[in-house]
Amino acid sequence: MARTRNTAPMQRLRHLCSSVIAVALPGLLACSEPPAPAEVPVAGSAELEAHSAEFRRDIIEVVPGIHVAIGYALANVILIEGDDGVIIVDTTESLQAARAVKAEFDRITDKPVSAIIYTHNHTDHIFGAEAFAEGRDVPVYAHRTTWTHIERIMNVLRPVIETRSFHMFGNYLAAGGERIVNDGIGPALAHSTSGEGDIYGLLPPTHTVDEQLEITIAGRRLVLMHAPGETDDQLLIWLPEERVLLPGDNVYKAFPNLYTIRGTRYRDVMQWADSVRLMRSLGAEHLVPSHTRPVSGAAEIDEILKVYGDAIQFVHDQTVRGMNQGLEADALARRVELPAELAAHPWLQPFYGTVAWSVRAIYNGYLGWYQGDSSTLFPTPAGTRAQRLLALAGGASAVLAEAQAQLSVDPQWAAELADLVLEGSPDSVPVAAELKARALRMLAVNTPNPNARNWYLTDALELEGRITTGPSPISAERVAFAGTFPVAGVLRSMAVNLDPERSAGVDERVVFVFPDQDARYAVHVRHQIAVIEPLEAVPEDESLVVTVAATEWLGLLAGQRSFPVALADGTIKVSGGLADTARLVRFLALFRQE
């Protein structure tokens, strides 16, 4: 079956290669100083600017006793007042933001918090819980898989997800002198890139929901339903007497993030569409999303849910149809467009997700990364490919000259040409970086999507040498927060940080005993992996046993404490003598990150 390919970049490259550029731009390769800030003003598209009105700070009473706080953090917080207590649905991404909301809610009622409900595992919904509990043992409801999702992100993927999230939400922009217009589903993510001041108040779930739970809390009857969509653990909350629907993150006033560029597991989009249709079947008269403003009126809500589910299914079905016709992901991303009546709907504007990103995610979710082109099975290394293409095009100077010429015509192509030079010509990196930064700024001006805008500007600032990106430093507050998790998760994070070169040929086993969590684990390095094995008891013949409190171990791994001092003062107890201590030091060096 024939496959349709995107030939435009190669056509442009052939055009470039056929052009004879005799003279490079004046002084093109002489730049050695960091470039000055780009002259292109970036204010965001008019549509994105107007979308900020969705997040003006407000406390809205949807029906008597049900309030939603908007604009205090990326996610909303919902207050459900009962007879003798209140229910809090979602808690923001930090204690600081949650405390600001709590202060406003205290103006409404002085009733104590009877329960907290997490609609799902995303950090902007869970990290402010302690602000509402105020030290009391408050029941926390969530789906039965929510804690597993939280642990996977926090213990295994935190560095990469945090860095990519800060790109997507624009957290690096202020350091480079840029501003966030909005984040599409909220004003901004209330996290610091420095790691300072981020005090997390996560409370583990105490009550879990499988498929459905009907419960009365403080006199309010609630139905919690499993409704997978933006996350697999998504819960919707239905108040049948009040006809109020809380959809979590399955509906907000933007095209749904069927794929998020910060990175995620595949989101089953047809499950998402089915969940939206489940919500529609309830006949809600009030819709209170965990992002964007509430809506009242049964007819309007019915229309919103209808088009939302239909848009999701359309993108899914047309992507699969094209796949079955033999089209590749890139071709499909250009081909699939919403029908006009859906594309024009105010709840389907690309302020968070986009159709093109969704198409690629659906393709990958069904078929994986391979698009069926055999030349991509074992491709030429990127650096080698770039060098050869530069040679075909007449060298880095010619490519940079063409990139300069394309800046105002096709900034996307200009950025791609700059990438060739960045990858294949080390001597030309300063100029290529400056050109790419300018191209990205032009792309940022013209996109209504804040995720793309924030990423464009973040990369531009980094190319200009005005910021550096990466995981936040491990502060004492973060170590204390990590201590709220079972130590098994920390050991799993060790496994994914094992250096394969240092561990080549190593076959070593260490048993760790954590008395404060009554836990014992063997960490066995073999075949360049670390196998984590829970133990009921320490085997009598175990040769190397380390006893340390889990809280102390976290501080040591994070660099908050010195290993030699901890060994000397007895914080770490190692079986045997100095030889075993030396074995432990060598063992831990296998996990050292550069």
C-alpha positions as CSV (number, residue, x, y, z in Angstrom):
1,M,0.0,0.0,0.0
2,A,1.4,3.4,-0.9
3,R,2.2,5.8,1.9
4,T,2.0,9.6,1.7
5,R,5.1,11.4,2.9
6,N,5.8,14.9,3.8
7,T,8.0,16.0,1.0
8,A,8.0,19.8,1.6
9,P,11.2,19.9,3.8
10,M,13.2,17.8,1.3
11,Q,11.9,20.0,-1.6
12,R,13.1,23.1,0.3
13,L,16.4,21.5,1.1
14,R,16.9,20.5,-2.6
15,H,16.1,24.1,-3.5
16,L,18.7,25.3,-0.9
17,C,21.3,22.8,-2.2
18,S,20.8,24.0,-5.8
19,S,21.3,27.7,-4.8
20,V,24.9,29.0,-5.0
21,I,25.5,31.4,-2.2
22,A,28.9,32.8,-2.7
23,V,29.1,35.2,0.2
24,A,28.1,34.5,3.8
25,L,26.2,37.1,5.8
26,P,28.6,39.8,7.0
27,G,30.3,38.7,10.2
28,L,28.1,35.6,10.3
29,L,30.6,33.4,11.9
30,A,32.4,36.0,14.0
31,C,29.9,36.1,16.8
32,S,31.5,35.1,20.1
33,E,29.5,37.1,22.7
34,P,26.0,35.9,23.9
35,P,23.4,37.5,21.7
36,A,21.4,40.5,22.9
37,P,17.7,39.9,23.6
38,A,15.7,39.5,20.4
39,E,14.1,42.5,19.0
40,V,10.8,40.8,18.3
41,P,8.2,41.7,20.9
42,V,6.3,38.8,22.2
43,A,2.8,39.4,23.6
44,G,1.0,36.3,22.6
45,S,-1.8,36.0,20.1
46,A,-4.9,38.2,20.6
47,E,-6.9,35.0,21.1
48,L,-4.7,33.8,23.9
49,E,-4.6,37.3,25.6
50,A,-8.4,37.3,25.5
51,H,-8.5,33.8,27.0
52,S,-6.9,35.2,30.2
53,A,-10.4,36.5,31.2
54,E,-11.3,32.9,31.9
55,F,-8.9,32.9,34.9
56,R,-9.7,36.2,36.6
57,R,-9.5,35.6,40.3
58,D,-12.9,34.8,41.7
59,I,-15.0,32.8,44.1
60,I,-18.2,31.8,42.4
61,E,-21.2,30.3,44.2
62,V,-22.6,27.9,41.6
63,V,-25.7,26.9,43.7
64,P,-26.3,27.5,47.4
65,G,-23.4,26.0,49.3
66,I,-21.2,25.0,46.3
67,H,-18.4,27.5,45.5
68,V,-15.4,27.3,43.1
69,A,-12.2,29.3,43.5
70,I,-10.7,30.3,40.1
71,G,-7.4,32.0,39.3
72,Y,-5.6,31.3,42.5
73,A,-3.5,28.5,41.0
74,L,-3.4,26.4,37.8
75,A,-6.4,24.3,39.0
76,N,-9.7,25.4,40.6
77,V,-10.7,24.4,44.2
78,I,-14.3,23.5,44.8
79,L,-16.0,23.9,48.2
80,I,-19.2,21.8,48.9
81,E,-20.8,23.0,52.1
82,G,-22.7,20.4,54.1
83,D,-24.7,20.4,57.3
84,D,-21.8,20.2,59.8
85,G,-18.7,20.3,57.5
86,V,-17.4,21.0,54.1
87,I,-15.9,18.9,51.3
88,I,-12.9,20.1,49.3
89,V,-12.5,18.9,45.7
90,D,-8.9,19.4,44.4
91,T,-6.4,21.4,46.4
92,T,-4.0,23.2,43.9
93,E,-0.3,22.5,43.4
94,S,1.2,24.1,46.5
95,L,0.5,24.9,50.1
96,Q,0.9,28.7,49.4
97,A,-1.8,28.7,46.8
98,A,-4.1,26.4,48.8
99,R,-3.7,28.7,51.9
100,A,-4.9,31.7,49.8
101,V,-7.9,29.7,48.8
102,K,-8.6,28.5,52.3
103,A,-8.6,32.1,53.6
104,E,-11.3,32.9,51.1
105,F,-13.3,29.9,52.0
106,D,-13.1,30.7,55.7
107,R,-15.0,34.0,54.9
108,I,-17.8,31.8,53.6
109,T,-18.0,29.2,56.4
110,D,-16.3,28.2,59.5
111,K,-17.4,24.6,59.3
112,P,-14.5,22.1,59.4
113,V,-13.3,20.1,56.4
114,S,-15.1,16.7,56.5
115,A,-13.4,15.2,53.4
116,I,-11.0,16.0,50.6
117,I,-11.5,14.5,47.1
118,Y,-8.8,14.2,44.5
119,T,-10.3,14.0,41.0
120,H,-7.0,12.6,39.8
121,N,-3.2,12.4,40.3
122,H,-1.9,15.5,38.6
123,T,0.1,17.7,41.0
124,D,-2.0,20.8,40.5
125,H,-4.9,19.0,42.2
126,I,-3.2,17.3,45.2
127,F,-0.3,19.2,46.7
128,G,-2.2,21.7,48.8
129,A,-4.3,19.2,50.8
130,E,-2.6,19.9,54.1
131,A,-3.8,23.5,54.0
132,F,-7.4,22.3,54.2
133,A,-6.8,19.5,56.7
134,E,-5.0,21.8,59.1
135,G,-3.3,18.9,60.9
136,R,-6.5,16.9,61.4
137,D,-7.1,13.4,60.2
138,V,-9.4,14.2,57.3
139,P,-10.6,11.4,55.0
140,V,-9.1,11.7,51.5
141,Y,-10.9,10.1,48.6
142,A,-9.3,9.1,45.3
143,H,-9.4,6.4,42.7
144,R,-7.7,3.2,43.8
145,T,-4.8,3.7,41.3
146,T,-4.2,7.4,42.1
147,W,-1.4,6.8,44.6
148,T,0.4,4.5,42.2
149,H,0.4,7.2,39.6
150,I,1.7,9.7,42.1
151,E,4.6,7.5,43.2
152,R,5.6,6.7,39.6
153,I,6.0,10.4,38.7
154,M,7.6,11.5,42.0
155,N,10.0,8.5,42.4
156,V,10.8,7.5,38.8
157,L,10.2,10.3,36.4
158,R,10.3,13.5,38.5
159,P,13.5,15.1,36.9
160,V,12.3,14.8,33.3
161,I,8.6,15.5,33.9
162,E,9.4,18.5,36.1
163,T,11.8,20.0,33.5
164,R,9.3,19.4,30.7
165,S,6.4,20.8,32.8
166,F,8.3,23.9,33.5
167,H,8.9,24.3,29.8
168,M,5.3,23.8,28.9
169,F,3.8,26.0,31.7
170,G,6.3,28.8,31.2
171,N,7.9,28.6,34.7
172,Y,11.4,29.6,33.3
173,L,10.1,32.7,31.5
174,A,10.3,35.2,34.3
175,A,14.0,34.4,34.9
176,G,14.6,35.5,31.2
177,G,12.4,38.6,31.4
178,E,9.4,37.1,29.7
179,R,5.8,36.9,30.9
180,I,3.2,34.1,30.9
181,V,0.0,35.2,29.1
182,N,-1.8,32.2,30.7
183,D,-1.4,28.5,30.7
184,G,-4.6,27.7,28.8
185,I,-6.4,26.0,31.7
186,G,-5.2,28.3,34.4
187,P,-3.2,31.5,35.0
188,A,0.1,29.8,35.8
189,L,1.7,26.8,37.6
190,A,2.5,27.9,41.1
191,H,5.9,26.1,41.3
192,S,9.4,27.5,41.6
193,T,12.2,26.4,39.2
194,S,14.7,27.0,42.0
195,G,13.1,24.5,44.3
196,E,12.9,27.2,47.0
197,G,9.6,28.0,48.6
198,D,7.8,25.0,47.1
199,I,6.2,23.5,50.2
200,Y,4.0,20.5,49.3
201,G,1.1,19.4,51.4
202,L,0.2,16.1,49.8
203,L,-2.0,13.7,51.9
204,P,-2.2,10.1,50.8
205,P,-5.7,8.8,50.0
206,T,-7.4,7.1,52.9
207,H,-10.5,5.9,51.0
208,T,-10.4,4.6,47.4
209,V,-12.9,4.3,44.7
210,D,-13.0,1.5,42.1
211,E,-15.8,2.1,39.6
212,Q,-18.4,3.9,41.6
213,L,-19.0,5.0,45.2
214,E,-22.3,6.6,46.5
215,I,-21.7,8.3,49.8
216,T,-23.1,11.0,52.0
217,I,-20.7,13.4,53.6
218,A,-21.9,16.2,55.9
219,G,-25.4,15.6,54.7
220,R,-24.4,16.0,51.0
221,R,-25.1,13.0,48.7
222,L,-22.3,12.4,46.2
223,V,-21.7,9.8,43.5
224,L,-18.0,9.3,42.7
225,M,-17.6,7.6,39.3
226,H,-14.5,6.4,37.6
227,A,-14.3,8.2,34.2
228,P,-10.9,7.7,32.5
229,G,-9.9,10.4,30.2
230,E,-7.1,12.9,30.7
231,T,-5.8,10.4,33.2
232,D,-6.7,6.8,33.8
233,D,-7.6,7.5,37.4
234,Q,-10.0,10.3,36.7
235,L,-13.1,10.6,39.0
236,L,-16.2,12.7,38.2
237,I,-18.4,13.8,41.1
238,W,-22.1,14.0,40.7
239,L,-24.5,15.7,43.1
240,P,-27.9,14.3,42.0
241,E,-30.1,16.5,44.2
242,E,-28.4,19.7,43.0
243,R,-27.8,18.4,39.4
244,V,-24.2,19.6,39.8
245,L,-21.5,17.8,37.8
246,L,-17.8,18.1,38.6
247,P,-15.9,16.6,35.6
248,G,-12.4,17.0,36.9
249,D,-10.0,17.4,34.0
250,N,-12.2,15.6,31.4
251,V,-13.8,18.9,30.3
252,Y,-12.4,22.5,30.3
253,K,-12.8,25.4,28.0
254,A,-10.1,24.4,25.5
255,F,-9.5,21.6,23.0
256,P,-8.7,18.6,25.3
257,N,-5.1,17.7,25.9
258,L,-5.4,14.3,24.3
259,Y,-1.6,14.4,24.4
260,T,0.5,16.7,26.6
261,I,3.9,17.8,25.3
262,R,5.4,17.6,28.8
263,G,5.1,13.8,28.3
264,T,2.6,11.2,29.4
265,R,1.5,7.6,28.9
266,Y,-1.0,7.1,26.1
267,R,-4.3,8.6,26.9
268,D,-7.0,6.3,25.6
269,V,-9.0,8.9,23.7
270,M,-12.1,6.7,23.1
271,Q,-12.4,6.0,26.8
272,W,-12.2,9.8,27.2
273,A,-15.0,10.3,24.7
274,D,-17.1,7.6,26.4
275,S,-16.5,9.3,29.8
276,V,-17.8,12.7,28.4
277,R,-20.9,10.9,27.1
278,L,-21.4,9.3,30.5
279,M,-21.4,12.8,31.9
280,R,-23.8,14.0,29.3
281,S,-26.2,11.2,30.2
282,L,-26.6,12.6,33.7
283,G,-28.4,15.7,32.6
284,A,-26.5,18.2,34.6
285,E,-27.8,21.7,35.2
286,H,-24.5,23.0,36.5
287,L,-21.0,22.1,35.2
288,V,-18.0,22.9,37.5
289,P,-14.7,22.0,35.8
290,S,-11.5,21.8,37.8
291,H,-10.1,24.2,35.2
292,T,-11.9,27.2,33.7
293,R,-15.2,28.8,34.8
294,P,-18.5,27.0,35.7
295,V,-21.5,26.8,33.4
296,S,-25.1,26.7,34.4
297,G,-28.1,25.7,32.2
298,A,-28.9,22.2,31.1
299,A,-29.2,23.0,27.4
300,E,-25.8,24.7,27.2
301,I,-24.1,22.0,29.2
302,D,-25.6,19.3,27.0
303,E,-24.3,21.1,23.9
304,I,-20.8,21.5,25.4
305,L,-20.5,17.8,26.3
306,K,-22.0,16.7,23.0
307,V,-19.4,18.6,20.9
308,Y,-16.6,17.8,23.3
309,G,-17.1,14.0,23.0
310,D,-17.8,14.3,19.3
311,A,-14.5,16.2,18.7
312,I,-12.5,13.6,20.5
313,Q,-14.1,10.8,18.6
314,F,-13.6,12.6,15.3
315,V,-9.9,13.0,15.8
316,H,-9.6,9.4,16.9
317,D,-11.7,7.9,14.0
318,Q,-10.0,10.0,11.3
319,T,-6.6,9.2,12.6
320,V,-7.3,5.4,12.6
321,R,-9.0,5.7,9.2
322,G,-5.8,7.3,7.8
323,M,-3.6,4.7,9.5
324,N,-5.6,2.0,7.8
325,Q,-5.0,3.7,4.5
326,G,-1.3,3.6,5.1
327,L,-0.7,7.2,6.0
328,E,2.2,8.1,8.3
329,A,1.8,10.2,11.5
330,D,3.2,13.4,10.1
331,A,0.9,13.2,7.0
332,L,-2.1,12.6,9.2
333,A,-1.2,15.4,11.6
334,R,-1.4,17.8,8.6
335,R,-4.5,16.1,7.1
336,V,-6.9,15.7,10.1
337,E,-8.8,18.9,10.8
338,L,-12.0,19.3,12.9
339,P,-15.2,19.9,10.9
340,A,-16.0,23.6,10.7
341,E,-18.8,23.6,13.2
342,L,-16.5,21.9,15.8
343,A,-13.4,24.0,15.0
344,A,-15.4,27.2,15.6
345,H,-16.9,26.1,19.0
346,P,-15.6,28.2,21.9
347,W,-14.9,25.1,24.0
348,L,-12.7,23.5,21.3
349,Q,-10.1,26.3,20.7
350,P,-6.5,25.2,20.9
351,F,-5.7,26.8,24.2
352,Y,-4.4,23.6,25.7
353,G,-4.4,20.6,23.3
354,T,-4.1,20.6,19.6
355,V,-5.5,18.3,16.9
356,A,-2.0,17.7,15.3
357,W,-0.4,16.6,18.6
358,S,-3.5,14.4,19.3
359,V,-3.2,12.7,16.0
360,R,0.5,11.8,16.6
361,A,-0.3,10.5,20.0
362,I,-3.2,8.3,18.7
363,Y,-0.9,6.9,16.0
364,N,1.8,6.2,18.5
365,G,-0.7,4.7,21.0
366,Y,-1.9,2.2,18.4
367,L,1.3,1.5,16.4
368,G,4.2,2.8,18.3
369,W,7.0,5.0,17.0
370,Y,7.7,3.2,13.8
371,Q,5.8,4.7,10.8
372,G,6.7,1.9,8.3
373,D,9.6,3.6,6.5
374,S,12.4,1.0,6.5
375,S,15.1,3.7,6.2
376,T,14.2,4.9,9.7
377,L,14.7,1.5,11.4
378,F,18.4,2.2,12.0
379,P,18.8,5.8,10.9
380,T,22.0,7.7,10.3
381,P,23.1,9.4,13.5
382,A,21.8,12.9,13.8
383,G,25.2,14.6,13.8
384,T,26.4,12.6,10.8
385,R,23.2,13.3,8.9
386,A,23.5,17.0,9.6
387,Q,27.1,17.2,8.5
388,R,26.3,15.5,5.2
389,L,23.3,17.7,4.5
390,L,25.3,20.8,5.3
391,A,27.9,19.6,2.8
392,L,25.3,19.1,0.1
393,A,23.9,22.5,0.8
394,G,27.2,24.3,0.4
395,G,28.3,24.4,4.0
396,A,27.0,26.0,7.3
397,S,27.4,29.6,5.9
398,A,25.0,28.8,3.0
399,V,22.4,27.2,5.3
400,L,22.6,30.1,7.8
401,A,22.2,32.6,5.0
402,E,19.1,30.8,3.9
403,A,17.8,30.6,7.4
404,Q,18.2,34.3,7.8
405,A,16.3,34.9,4.5
406,Q,13.5,32.6,5.7
407,L,13.0,34.2,9.1
408,S,10.2,36.5,8.2
409,V,8.8,34.1,5.5
410,D,8.8,30.7,7.2
411,P,10.2,30.8,10.7
412,Q,9.5,27.1,11.2
413,W,11.8,26.3,8.2
414,A,14.4,28.8,9.5
415,A,14.4,27.0,12.9
416,E,14.9,23.6,11.2
417,L,17.8,24.9,9.1
418,A,19.4,26.3,12.2
419,D,19.0,22.9,13.8
420,L,21.1,21.4,11.0
421,V,23.9,23.8,11.8
422,L,23.6,23.3,15.5
423,E,23.9,19.5,15.1
424,G,26.5,19.5,12.3
425,S,28.8,22.5,12.6
426,P,30.2,23.2,16.1
427,D,32.0,26.3,14.9
428,S,28.8,27.9,13.8
429,V,26.7,27.2,16.9
430,P,26.6,30.8,18.3
431,V,25.1,32.2,15.1
432,A,22.8,29.2,14.6
433,A,21.5,29.5,18.1
434,E,20.8,33.2,17.7
435,L,18.9,32.6,14.4
436,K,16.9,29.7,15.9
437,A,16.0,31.8,18.9
438,R,14.7,34.6,16.7
439,A,12.7,32.0,14.7
440,L,11.2,30.5,17.8
441,R,10.1,34.0,19.0
442,M,8.3,34.6,15.7
443,L,6.5,31.3,16.1
444,A,5.6,32.2,19.6
445,V,4.0,35.4,18.5
446,N,1.7,33.6,16.1
447,T,0.4,30.7,18.2
448,P,-2.7,30.8,20.3
449,N,-1.5,27.7,22.2
450,P,0.2,28.6,25.4
451,N,2.0,25.3,25.7
452,A,3.7,25.8,22.4
453,R,4.3,29.5,23.1
454,N,5.9,28.8,26.5
455,W,8.1,26.1,25.0
456,Y,9.2,28.3,22.1
457,L,10.2,31.1,24.4
458,T,11.9,28.9,26.9
459,D,14.1,27.4,24.2
460,A,14.8,30.8,22.8
461,L,15.9,32.1,26.2
462,E,18.1,29.1,26.7
463,L,19.7,29.5,23.2
464,E,20.4,33.1,24.0
465,G,22.2,32.1,27.2
466,R,19.8,33.9,29.4
467,I,18.5,30.9,31.4
468,T,19.4,27.4,32.1
469,T,16.8,24.6,32.5
470,G,16.7,21.3,34.3
471,P,15.3,19.7,37.4
472,S,15.1,21.9,40.5
473,P,17.7,21.6,43.2
474,I,16.8,19.2,46.0
475,S,15.9,21.5,48.9
476,A,15.3,20.5,52.5
477,E,11.6,21.0,52.0
478,R,11.7,18.5,49.1
479,V,13.5,16.0,51.1
480,A,10.9,16.3,53.8
481,F,8.2,15.9,51.2
482,A,9.9,12.8,49.7
483,G,9.8,11.3,53.2
484,T,6.0,11.1,53.0
485,F,6.4,8.3,50.5
486,P,7.3,4.6,51.3
487,V,11.0,4.1,50.9
488,A,10.4,1.5,48.2
489,G,9.8,4.3,45.8
490,V,13.2,5.9,46.6
491,L,14.9,2.6,45.9
492,R,13.1,2.3,42.6
493,S,14.6,5.8,41.7
494,M,18.0,4.3,42.5
495,A,17.4,1.6,39.9
496,V,16.7,4.0,37.1
497,N,19.8,6.0,38.0
498,L,22.3,3.0,37.8
499,D,25.2,3.9,35.6
500,P,25.6,1.0,33.1
501,E,29.3,1.7,32.5
502,R,30.3,1.8,36.1
503,S,28.2,-1.3,36.9
504,A,29.6,-3.4,34.0
505,G,30.7,-6.8,35.4
506,V,29.4,-6.0,38.9
507,D,27.5,-8.6,40.9
508,E,26.9,-7.1,44.3
509,R,24.0,-7.3,46.8
510,V,23.3,-4.9,49.7
511,V,20.4,-5.3,52.1
512,F,18.9,-2.1,53.5
513,V,17.0,-2.0,56.7
514,F,14.8,1.0,57.4
515,P,13.6,0.7,61.1
516,D,11.4,3.8,61.0
517,Q,9.3,2.2,58.2
518,D,9.8,-1.4,59.4
519,A,11.0,-2.2,55.9
520,R,13.8,-4.3,54.5
521,Y,15.0,-4.5,50.9
522,A,17.8,-6.1,49.0
523,V,19.3,-4.1,46.1
524,H,21.1,-6.5,43.8
525,V,23.2,-5.0,41.0
526,R,23.8,-7.6,38.3
527,H,23.9,-7.5,34.5
528,Q,24.0,-3.7,34.7
529,I,20.5,-3.4,36.4
530,A,19.5,-3.0,40.0
531,V,16.9,-5.5,41.2
532,I,14.9,-4.3,44.2
533,E,13.7,-7.2,46.3
534,P,11.4,-6.7,49.4
535,L,12.4,-9.0,52.3
536,E,10.3,-10.3,55.2
537,A,13.5,-10.7,57.2
538,V,17.3,-10.2,56.8
539,P,18.9,-13.6,55.8
540,E,21.3,-14.8,58.4
541,D,24.1,-15.3,55.8
542,E,23.7,-11.8,54.3
543,S,27.2,-10.3,53.9
544,L,26.4,-6.6,53.7
545,V,23.6,-5.1,55.7
546,V,23.0,-1.3,56.0
547,T,20.7,0.0,58.7
548,V,19.5,3.6,58.4
549,A,16.3,5.5,59.0
550,A,14.4,6.2,55.7
551,T,14.2,9.9,56.5
552,E,18.0,10.0,56.9
553,W,18.6,8.0,53.8
554,L,16.6,10.5,51.7
555,G,18.7,13.4,53.1
556,L,21.9,11.5,52.2
557,L,20.8,10.7,48.7
558,A,19.8,14.3,48.1
559,G,23.1,15.6,49.3
560,Q,21.6,17.2,52.4
561,R,23.9,15.2,54.7
562,S,27.5,13.9,54.4
563,F,28.0,10.1,54.0
564,P,31.3,10.2,55.9
565,V,29.7,12.1,58.8
566,A,26.7,9.8,58.8
567,L,29.0,6.8,58.9
568,A,31.0,8.3,61.7
569,D,28.2,9.3,63.9
570,G,26.2,6.1,63.5
571,T,23.4,7.4,61.4
572,I,24.3,4.7,59.0
573,K,25.2,1.3,60.5
574,V,27.1,-1.1,58.3
575,S,27.6,-4.8,59.1
576,G,31.2,-5.8,59.4
577,G,34.2,-3.5,59.5
578,L,35.9,-1.0,57.4
579,A,36.1,-3.4,54.4
580,D,32.3,-3.6,54.3
581,T,32.0,0.2,54.6
582,A,34.3,0.5,51.6
583,R,32.1,-2.0,49.7
584,L,29.1,0.2,50.4
585,V,30.8,3.3,49.2
586,R,31.8,1.6,46.0
587,F,28.3,0.2,45.6
588,L,26.7,3.6,46.0
589,A,29.1,5.1,43.5
590,L,27.4,2.9,40.8
591,F,24.4,5.2,41.1
592,R,26.2,8.5,41.1
593,Q,24.9,11.1,38.6
594,E,27.2,13.4,36.8
